[in-house]
Amino acid sequence: MENKHKAAQSLREIISYHLAMFVRYGNCFSVAMFSAQTDGQPANGDNVLRGDVGLMRQFALLTAETVREIDFIAYDQDDNLVVVMPHTDLAGACAAAERVKAEAQKRMGLRVCAGVAMALDGETTTSLLERATAALRYSSATEGQGVWFHNGTTAEPSAEVVEV
């Protein structure tokens, strides 16, 4: 339990750092939040990663191979994998999430849902994570695997932003 708290705290600190860089220098960044289901599970939105340390580690390693070296990867308090992507706009973050989703399906047999959000003016760590979580909920509610983004007003499927 303490490790989960430390990971969530580290995630919040990294996001706070990038928010400061965004405010000071205009360095854009985005976050992508992932949950997964095995192919045998009904599409009910339950995250199979929750509590399965081996599967969580395997998914995190696959994600690390798929995203850039400068991206920060951590689990939040709900065992959703979160990737912080510096210098990445919404379209780039959606494309990265689509790549992670495709690799997880191909190599691990997982159905992956993702929620993406890019930092906006006036953003806080909490509001950014809440928007990514909202997009993830929309993705999970579609009863399939998908990537959704939250633009500050609404959540939409990533196909609206990027073609992979």
Number of C-alpha atoms within 10 A of each C-alpha: 6 7 9 15 13 14 16 18 15 15 21 18 13 14 25 16 12 23 24 14 15 19 15 9 9 13 16 19 23 26 29 29 29 28 29 27 23 17 13 9 12 11 17 12 22 14 20 18 23 17 11 11 11 10 14 20 13 14 23 18 12 16 22 17 12 17 18 12 10 11 15 17 22 20 24 20 16 13 21 22 22 26 25 24 25 21 16 19 17 23 20 17 28 31 18 23 29 24 16 23 24 19 19 20 18 11 10 15 15 22 23 27 30 32 33 35 32 28 27 17 10 8 16 16 17 12 15 22 24 14 25 29 23 21 28 28 18 23 27 27 15 14 13 16 23 24 28 31 32 24 17 16 7 10 21 18 20 25 16 11 15 14 10 10
